[in-house]
Each structure stands twice: as structure tokens, then as C-alpha cells.
């Protein structure tokens, strides 16, 4: 192959690679959601880019949690679409539950089972199993679940006894567990709904370090009322007001005063 042709081919391949790397992980297009006569989302559109932390802020009732639950396939939408880079599309006609596949979600209430140990909560609804008699019999592999839970927690930089019941954990430890459950299947996208609520400063600092590390190979959609944390961690911030996207801020535009002004209109 001639040198000129090789250079041209290499340039084209680089362009394709860069284009793929820049493709949005999620595309929200005119997403609308109503509860009876209340319009919680009024045609919201934006993209979540690869390897970014995108913040969603707004007063109570702005539509933040509704948007997160719609993105995870938990709430059906009434109009528009939510398109994932994997090809999965959420529409009013179809709302596949993408949790554990495209998305790992940390819920505001954490959704943990207090009377069960840490390792069972991490694998809740998706236990590891061992096969016997040529696959005819399958049983839950608790040892593998314990070992894998320890590996996940170690990756997050936390040391918890995986046989400990959730009821014995502090609020911060429960939030760590919620993170571990969200990243177990290693999804490309993490959705974090108020992950810093009622946590000590030490745990918050560890969480921030964890999110910064996860950003290297994940895209993160973050909802928080803690505007200082939002400013520190987010590459961009979308301000929502009364079900609408009021503005998108980035860089030097992410100032507390600007966020508050846009939130209250």
C-alpha cells in the first residue's frame, strides 16, 4: 500500500475512533412525563457524554428524580425517547429496565434489605450460582458472592465485613453498599440520586475520590442539593425548573449564584 494511502487510511480510522469516543452515552430527546394533570417533565433534551460527571440540580418538584427513574426504565415516559449508546431505546411504548445492564443506579432511599447481609444485598435479585450434575441442578454460590463482594468493596477503597447485616451499618456504610451494588455489573453509566445525604465529611471525601476514579471508565449522572459538591465534581450542570431544562452550565459558569438564580427563575 502506498504511503499516501496508508496515511489517509490511518487518518480515517482515527476520525472514526474519535467520533465513537465522543458519542453520547445517553440521549434524552423531548422527554415528557405526567402524573395525572401534573406535568413533571415538559420535553427535556440533553446528552450525557462519555467519561463526564453531569449534574442535575433544581428545587423539589423540578423533575430531577422523575428524569432519573425514567432513564432507568423504572417510570414510563409519555413522550419523547431516551436512547443509549448500546442501542437500547426507551419510548412511551416500551420501557426496558436497563438497571444492571446499561445503568447502575444508587437510589436516594438506597433500597436495601436491612435483615440480610452485605453480600446478599449486592447480589439481590441476581445471585451467583454453581452448577451440578452437568448443569441440571443450580444452587446459590454464597462463597463466590462473598469473595466477589469483597473484591468490589476493595475496588471502591472500603473495608466492610460482607457477612454483616445491613441493619448494623451506619448511614455512610449503607451508602457505600449502595455504590457497590450499582457497579457490580460494571455498567457504562452510573446514576446517583442524592448520594451525599446525611454522610460524614470523611465518608463524603472518600465518595468524591471514588466517583473521580469511576469517571475514568464510566459516565455519571449526579443529582444533589449540595451545590458546593456539584460545583467541585461536575464537568457540566443542567439546571431544571418546573419540569423544564432551564440552562446548561459548564466551566467557569458553574457558580453557586448562577445556579440559584436559574433554579428560582
N, C-alpha and C positions, 0 to 999 in steps of 0.2 A: 504493500500500500504506500502511495506517495506521501511525503512528509506533510504536504499541504492538506491532503485528505485526512491524514491522521489527526492533525491539529484541529481541523473542522469537526471531526467526529468527537474528539475529546471535549471541545467547547460545547457541542450539543448535549453530550452526556452530562456535563457539569451543569448546564442550564436546566436539564430535566431533573437532576438530583436536587438542585437548589429550589426549584419550583415545588417539588414534592415535600421538601423540608418546611417550606413556608405555607403549605396548605393548612387551612384551619382544622382544628380537631373537632370543633362543633360549630355549626352554622345555625343561628336562630333567625328565622325569616317570618316576620309578621305574626309572631306567636300571640294568640289571644286566648284568654280563659275567663269564664264567667261562673259564678256561683249564684244561681237564680238571677236576680236583677243586678247583682253586684259584678261589675267588670273588673276582675283582679288584674288582668293583663290586657293591654289595648294595642296589640300589634307591635310587639317588641322585636327588634332586629339587631344582631351584633354577632361577631365571631369570637371564639376562643382560639388563640393562636398556639402553635407548638411551643412548648417549654416556656410558658409565661404564667405568672400569677395574676389573674384578673379579678379585681374586687368588685363586689356588688354592694352598694350602700343605699340607704333610704330609710325614711321613718317607718314605723309599724304600719302595715297596710299598704306599703308601696308596691308589693308584688314580688319581693325577693324570694321568699321561701316557696311561693307558688311556682316561680320560674324554675327553681332548683328541682322541685318534685316533678315538674313536667319534663325536665331534661332527663331525669332518671326513669321516666316511664311509669311513675307512681300515680300521677294525676293525668288524665286525658286532657288534651287541648281541644279548643273549639274551632280554632282556625290557624292557618299557617303551617309551618313544619320545622322540625329540629333534625338537622342532618349531621351524622357522624362521619368522620373520615374513613371509617371501616365500611361505609355503605349503608349502615342501618339508618332508617328514616322514621321519625315519629310524626304521625299525622293525626287529624281528628278521627280517621277511620281505623287507625292501628297505633297502639301504644305499647311496643315491646318493652319489657322490663330489662334495661341494659345494665342493671347493677351486677357487679361481679364479672362482667364481660368488658364492655366499653368503659364502664364507670365504677369507681369505688366511692362510696358516699359516707361521710360522717354526719349523722343526723344531730339536730340540736338537742333532742332528748336522749341521744346515744342509743336507744333501743336495745338495751342489754337485758339479759335474763339473770336477775340477782342471785337465784338459788343454784346456779350452775357455775362450774369453774371457768377460769380464763380460757383454757384451750377449747372448751366446748363452745364458748361464745364466739371465738374466732372462726370456728368451722360450723356455726349454726346454719342448718339447712343444706350444708354441703360437706358432710363428714368424709374423711378418708376411709377407704375400706380395703380389706385384704380378701383375696380370692382363695377358695379351697375347692378341691375336687374338680380341677380343670375349669374353674370359674362358675360352677353350678351353685356354689354357696359363697355369699359375701358377708363379711362381718366388719363392723366398725373397728378401725385400727387406732386405738387410743394412744398407743406408744408413738406411732408416727405423727399423730396430731399434736402430742406434747412436744416432740422434737421439732416439728415444723413451727409451732408457736414460739418456742424459744429462739429459733433462728430469726423469725420475723421481728420479735421484740428486740433482739440484739442488733438487727439492722437499723431499727429506729433509735438505738442508743439507750434503751431502758432495760432494767433488770427486774422482772417480776416473777414470782413463783406461779407457774402456769396451772398448778392444781388448786390454787386459792380461789374460793368462791367470790363472785363479783360483789356480793353484799359486804365483804370485808375490805373492799378497796376504797381509797379516798376518791374524791371527785376528779383529781388530776390523774390518778391511776386508771380510772374508768375512761377518761378521755384518751389516754394512751392506748387502752384496749380497743376503743372505737377506731382509732387510726390503724392499729394492727389488722383489724378485721377488714378495713377498707382496702388495704394494699396487698392483702394475701394473694389475690389472683393477679396482681401486677397489672392493673388496667392502665391505659394511657392517660386517663383523665381522673382527677380527684375532685369531688365536690364537697366542700367543707362549710357546714351551716353553723355559724357561731361556735367555732372550736375553742375559743379562749374564755368562755363564760365561766366565772367563779373558780378560776385557776390561780395558784400562787405564782408570784413573779418568777420563781425558779423554774417551775413547770412551763410557763409561757416561753421563757427564753429557750428551753430545750425544744419546745414545739416549733419555735421560729427556726432554729437550726435544722430541725427535721424537715420542715417544709422547704427550706432553701436547698437542702440536699435532694429532696424528691423532685424539685423543679428541673434538675439536670436531665431527667428522662420521663417527666410527666408534665401535663398541663393541668393547672389548678384554678378552679372557680371558687372564690372565697367570699362568704358573707360574714360581716362582723359589724357590730355597733362601735367597736373600738377603732376610732378614726386614726389614732396615732399608729396602731398596728397596721392598718390599711395603708397609710402613707409610707410606712417603713418597708412593707413587704411586696406591694403590688407594682407591677410594670404599668398597668393601666387600671383605671377605676371607672365603672359605669354608675352614674347616679340615677336612681329611679325615683319617680314621684307619681303617686296615684295611678300606678299601673302602666306608666309610660317611661321610656328611656329619656331622661332629661338632658343628659350630656355624657360624653366620654372624655375623661381627663388622663393625661399621661405626663411623665417627666416633671418639670417644674410647675405644671398646672395642678398637681395633686397637693393642694394646700387645704388645711382644715377649714379656713374661712370660705374658700370657693365651694368645697363640698357642702357645707352647711347652707350656704346661700342657694345652691341648686336644689337641695333637699326640700327647703321650705318655699321655694319659688319667689 
